[in-house]
Amino acid sequence: MERSWFQEAISRIDAVNARDRRGYELPCAQRAGPILQEVGYPERTAARVQDLIRKRNFPRDPEMQFEETTGKTGADKMVSIIQKTWNKMTPQAREIALQMKMSAAQRALIEKAIQ
């Protein structure tokens, strides 16, 4: 099936936007690392922040996916989504979910949702 002129235009715009975003990510990540270390954060934390800015390993990084989804969706919407999902889960599944490794931000959203 042939793409319409509109689909082609959108594809080209997306490519330009992606290229432009990559252009900003690298300098921001390069500046963030030294700044964080200068104010006392360990090198490991600075490197992690740089990876998050660059979206390195995005498809395989649950924390990065969470932050990206929360940023696009908003915390209130995420709480609503978690509540709806939580209500469909069995008690055993809920226990397993609460035992999973997660960031403080993730845990806070879950706790807010299940109160």
Rosetta blueprint (number, residue, H / E / L):
1 M L
2 E L
3 R L
4 S L
5 W H
6 F H
7 Q H
8 E H
9 A H
10 I H
11 S H
12 R H
13 I H
14 D H
15 A H
16 V H
17 N H
18 A H
19 R H
20 D H
21 R H
22 R H
23 G H
24 Y H
25 E H
26 L H
27 P H
28 C H
29 A H
30 Q H
31 R H
32 A H
33 G H
34 P H
35 I H
36 L H
37 Q H
38 E H
39 V L
40 G L
41 Y L
42 P L
43 E H
44 R H
45 T H
46 A H
47 A H
48 R H
49 V H
50 Q H
51 D H
52 L H
53 I H
54 R H
55 K L
56 R L
57 N L
58 F H
59 P H
60 R H
61 D L
62 P H
63 E H
64 M H
65 Q H
66 F H
67 E H
68 E H
69 T H
70 T H
71 G H
72 K H
73 T H
74 G L
75 A H
76 D H
77 K H
78 M H
79 V H
80 S H
81 I H
82 I H
83 Q H
84 K H
85 T H
86 W H
87 N H
88 K H
89 M L
90 T L
91 P H
92 Q H
93 A H
94 R H
95 E H
96 I H
97 A H
98 L H
99 Q H
100 M L
101 K L
102 M L
103 S L
104 A H
105 A H
106 Q H
107 R H
108 A H
109 L H
110 I H
111 E H
112 K H
113 A H
114 I H
115 Q L
